[in-house]
Amino acid sequence: MTSSDSIAKKEGQGAKPAAPAKTAKKDRPDTWAETIKTVVYAVLIAVVIRTFAFEPFNIPSESMLPTLMVGDCLFVSKYPYGYSRYSLPFGLPLIKGRIFAHPVARGDVVVFKLPADNHTDYIKRIVGLPGDRLQMIDSVLYINGQPVKRERVEDFIVPDRFGNCRRFAQYRETLPSGVSYMTLDMGLRPVDNTGVFVVPAGHYFAMGDNRDNSADSRVPNSGVGFIPEENLVGRAEILFFSTDGTAAKWEFWKWIPAARFERFFKRLH
């Protein structure tokens, strides 16, 4: 054996196989970070839509019967009257007065912040504009000395959650502008005869369509009074859902029977 062979043999015995090359580890996205980012984007989009376009509201009382019923859910458009601090989440005082303001049309159904606390959301129909003189005489609304046209129609019948039917006298009221809607009357009540209300500049006068069951601009100590323009949140546009209240949120098997499908996607203008 040659010396060269001996060296080769020793080298062969002592040699180790080469380690496999490490593959480059691909960068993986941080799934938690991506999830948080997606949620943040979704919240921001929702806030922008609710602030500048549409906001959902639900109806908790009967003050706007028969136009709106307890259990109705509707979209309120934010842009028709411009924007104020009450257009923003939590009423943040970032807007002074009202910007991009447009006048309210007589007959609009509006959501506004209760002037007494600037916090509670109310929904009523605007019947008085700045400078108007309004009065109720024997259940008839007078605007600037002229009676609003009022026509008796069929009774309004609504079932309650116990299956009983309630009947209300119903009238079609037509404003001078031509806007027409239904109102309810339970007979002469204190709010059916009032003094004259003169609407100051920058304010509006609102009433519920359920005339004898509504805390509105006619009612002393109701907290409503004349509604400042700044307090307007938006105009009620369309119903997107309605339930008669017979199904709790967790009673999913009752959701369909409780839904008032005939009121879905009903426009209010």
C-alpha positions as CSV (number, residue, x, y, z in Angstrom):
1,M,0.0,0.0,0.0
2,T,1.4,3.3,-1.0
3,S,1.6,6.2,1.3
4,S,-0.8,8.0,-0.9
5,D,-3.3,5.2,-0.5
6,S,-2.9,5.3,3.3
7,I,-3.7,8.9,3.4
8,A,-6.7,8.5,1.2
9,K,-8.0,5.7,3.4
10,K,-7.6,7.7,6.6
11,E,-9.3,10.7,5.0
12,G,-12.1,8.5,3.9
13,Q,-12.5,7.1,7.4
14,G,-12.5,10.5,9.1
15,A,-14.7,12.3,6.6
16,K,-18.3,13.3,7.5
17,P,-21.2,13.7,5.1
18,A,-21.9,17.3,4.3
19,A,-24.9,18.8,6.2
20,P,-27.9,19.5,4.0
21,A,-28.3,23.2,3.0
22,K,-30.8,25.0,5.2
23,T,-33.8,26.2,3.2
24,A,-34.7,29.8,3.7
25,K,-37.7,30.1,6.0
26,K,-40.5,32.0,4.4
27,D,-41.9,35.0,6.2
28,R,-45.4,34.2,7.4
29,P,-47.9,37.0,8.1
30,D,-48.8,37.7,11.6
31,T,-52.3,36.4,11.6
32,W,-53.2,38.3,14.9
33,A,-51.9,41.6,13.5
34,E,-53.9,41.0,10.2
35,T,-57.0,40.2,12.2
36,I,-56.7,43.3,14.3
37,K,-56.0,45.5,11.3
38,T,-59.1,44.1,9.5
39,V,-61.3,44.8,12.6
40,V,-59.9,48.4,12.9
41,Y,-60.6,49.0,9.2
42,A,-64.1,47.7,9.5
43,V,-64.8,49.9,12.6
44,L,-63.5,52.9,10.8
45,I,-65.6,52.3,7.7
46,A,-68.7,51.7,9.9
47,V,-68.0,55.0,11.8
48,V,-67.6,56.9,8.6
49,I,-70.9,55.5,7.2
50,R,-72.8,56.2,10.4
51,T,-71.4,59.7,10.6
52,F,-71.8,60.9,7.1
53,A,-74.3,58.6,5.3
54,F,-76.8,56.4,7.2
55,E,-77.4,55.4,10.8
56,P,-79.8,52.7,12.0
57,F,-82.4,53.4,14.7
58,N,-85.2,51.4,16.3
59,I,-88.6,52.6,17.4
60,P,-89.3,52.1,21.2
61,S,-92.6,53.9,21.5
62,E,-96.0,54.5,19.8
63,S,-95.7,58.3,19.4
64,M,-95.4,58.0,15.6
65,L,-98.2,55.5,15.0
66,P,-99.4,54.7,12.4
67,T,-96.4,55.7,10.4
68,L,-93.9,54.0,12.7
69,M,-94.6,51.0,15.0
70,V,-92.8,49.7,18.1
71,G,-90.3,47.2,16.8
72,D,-89.6,49.0,13.5
73,C,-85.9,49.5,12.6
74,L,-85.0,52.2,10.1
75,F,-82.1,53.9,8.4
76,V,-81.7,57.7,9.0
77,S,-79.8,59.6,6.3
78,K,-77.3,62.0,7.8
79,Y,-76.5,64.3,4.8
80,P,-79.8,66.0,3.9
81,Y,-79.5,68.7,6.5
82,G,-75.7,68.9,6.7
83,Y,-73.7,68.0,9.8
84,S,-73.4,69.2,13.4
85,R,-71.7,67.8,16.5
86,Y,-74.6,65.5,16.9
87,S,-73.8,63.8,13.6
88,L,-70.6,62.6,15.3
89,P,-70.2,59.6,17.6
90,F,-71.0,60.5,21.3
91,G,-71.8,64.1,20.1
92,L,-68.1,65.1,20.1
93,P,-67.9,68.9,20.0
94,L,-65.8,69.0,16.9
95,I,-68.2,70.9,14.7
96,K,-69.5,74.4,15.7
97,G,-73.1,75.0,14.6
98,R,-74.0,73.2,11.4
99,I,-72.0,72.8,8.2
100,F,-73.2,72.1,4.7
101,A,-76.7,73.0,6.1
102,H,-79.8,72.5,4.0
103,P,-83.3,73.5,5.1
104,V,-85.7,70.9,6.5
105,A,-88.9,70.3,4.4
106,R,-92.2,70.6,6.2
107,G,-93.5,67.1,6.7
108,D,-90.1,65.4,7.1
109,V,-89.8,62.7,9.7
110,V,-86.6,63.5,11.6
111,V,-84.4,62.1,14.4
112,F,-83.1,64.8,16.7
113,K,-81.4,65.1,20.1
114,L,-83.8,66.1,22.8
115,P,-83.1,69.8,23.6
116,A,-83.6,69.1,27.3
117,D,-80.5,66.9,27.6
118,N,-78.9,67.0,24.1
119,H,-78.4,63.3,24.5
120,T,-81.7,61.3,24.0
121,D,-82.8,60.5,20.5
122,Y,-86.4,61.4,19.5
123,I,-88.2,60.9,16.3
124,K,-91.1,63.2,15.2
125,R,-92.6,64.9,12.1
126,I,-91.6,68.5,11.4
127,V,-94.7,70.6,10.9
128,G,-93.4,74.1,11.8
129,L,-90.6,76.0,10.1
130,P,-88.8,79.1,11.4
131,G,-91.2,82.0,11.5
132,D,-94.4,79.9,11.4
133,R,-97.3,80.4,13.8
134,L,-98.9,77.1,14.9
135,Q,-101.9,76.2,17.0
136,M,-104.1,73.3,17.7
137,I,-107.9,74.0,17.8
138,D,-110.2,71.1,18.5
139,S,-107.6,68.5,17.2
140,V,-107.0,70.5,14.0
141,L,-103.6,71.8,13.3
142,Y,-103.4,75.5,12.1
143,I,-100.4,76.8,10.3
144,N,-100.2,80.6,9.9
145,G,-103.9,80.9,10.6
146,Q,-105.0,78.3,8.1
147,P,-106.4,74.9,9.1
148,V,-104.5,71.9,7.7
149,K,-106.7,69.6,5.6
150,R,-107.8,66.7,7.6
151,E,-110.0,63.8,6.3
152,R,-111.5,60.9,8.3
153,V,-110.5,57.5,7.0
154,E,-110.9,53.9,8.2
155,D,-109.9,53.1,11.7
156,F,-106.3,52.0,12.4
157,I,-106.3,48.5,14.0
158,V,-103.2,47.1,15.6
159,P,-102.8,43.9,17.5
160,D,-100.9,43.9,20.7
161,R,-98.5,41.2,21.9
162,F,-101.3,39.4,23.7
163,G,-103.4,39.0,20.6
164,N,-105.9,41.7,21.4
165,C,-106.8,44.3,18.7
166,R,-106.8,48.0,19.5
167,R,-108.8,50.4,17.3
168,F,-107.9,54.1,16.8
169,A,-109.7,56.9,14.9
170,Q,-107.5,57.7,11.9
171,Y,-107.2,60.8,9.7
172,R,-105.3,61.7,6.6
173,E,-103.6,65.0,7.1
174,T,-102.2,67.0,4.1
175,L,-99.9,69.9,4.6
176,P,-99.9,73.0,2.4
177,S,-96.8,71.6,0.6
178,G,-98.8,68.5,-0.4
179,V,-97.1,66.1,2.0
180,S,-99.8,63.6,3.2
181,Y,-99.7,61.1,6.1
182,M,-101.9,59.4,8.6
183,T,-102.5,60.6,12.1
184,L,-104.4,59.1,15.1
185,D,-106.9,60.8,17.4
186,M,-108.2,59.5,20.7
187,G,-110.7,62.3,21.3
188,L,-110.2,65.7,22.7
189,R,-107.3,66.0,25.1
190,P,-105.4,69.0,26.5
191,V,-102.9,69.0,23.7
192,D,-105.8,69.3,21.1
193,N,-106.3,72.9,22.1
194,T,-103.2,75.1,22.5
195,G,-102.1,78.7,22.4
196,V,-100.2,80.0,19.4
197,F,-96.6,78.8,19.0
198,V,-94.2,81.1,17.1
199,V,-91.2,79.2,15.8
200,P,-88.0,81.2,16.4
201,A,-85.3,81.5,13.8
202,G,-83.0,78.5,13.6
203,H,-85.6,76.2,15.2
204,Y,-88.3,73.8,14.2
205,F,-91.7,72.6,15.6
206,A,-92.3,68.8,15.7
207,M,-95.3,66.6,16.4
208,G,-96.0,62.9,16.7
209,D,-98.4,61.3,14.3
210,N,-100.1,59.7,17.3
211,R,-101.4,63.1,18.3
212,D,-102.8,62.2,21.7
213,N,-99.9,60.0,22.8
214,S,-96.8,62.1,21.9
215,A,-94.5,64.2,24.0
216,D,-93.6,66.8,21.4
217,S,-93.3,70.6,20.8
218,R,-96.9,71.2,22.0
219,V,-96.4,69.6,25.4
220,P,-95.1,71.8,28.3
221,N,-92.3,70.3,30.2
222,S,-91.8,67.6,27.7
223,G,-88.2,68.6,27.1
224,V,-88.8,69.0,23.4
225,G,-90.1,72.5,22.8
226,F,-88.7,74.3,19.7
227,I,-85.9,72.1,18.2
228,P,-82.6,73.9,17.5
229,E,-81.3,73.3,14.0
230,E,-78.1,72.0,15.5
231,N,-79.9,69.1,17.3
232,L,-81.1,67.5,14.0
233,V,-79.4,64.1,13.5
234,G,-81.0,63.2,10.1
235,R,-84.1,62.3,8.1
236,A,-85.8,58.9,8.4
237,E,-85.7,57.2,5.1
238,I,-86.6,53.5,5.0
239,L,-87.6,50.7,7.2
240,F,-85.3,47.7,6.9
241,F,-86.8,45.4,9.5
242,S,-89.8,45.1,11.8
243,T,-90.9,42.8,14.5
244,D,-94.0,42.6,16.6
245,G,-92.1,41.9,19.8
246,T,-93.4,38.4,20.4
247,A,-89.9,36.8,19.9
248,A,-87.0,37.4,22.3
249,K,-83.5,37.7,20.7
250,W,-82.6,34.2,21.7
251,E,-85.9,32.6,20.5
252,F,-84.7,32.1,17.0
253,W,-87.5,29.7,16.2
254,K,-90.0,32.6,16.7
255,W,-88.1,35.1,14.5
256,I,-90.0,34.4,11.3
257,P,-93.5,34.4,12.8
258,A,-92.7,37.6,14.7
259,A,-91.4,39.5,11.6
260,R,-93.7,42.0,10.0
261,F,-92.5,41.3,6.4
262,E,-95.0,43.7,4.9
263,R,-93.1,46.6,6.5
264,F,-89.6,45.6,5.2
265,F,-88.1,48.2,2.9
266,K,-91.0,50.6,3.3
267,R,-90.0,54.1,2.4
268,L,-91.0,57.0,4.6
269,H,-91.0,59.7,1.9
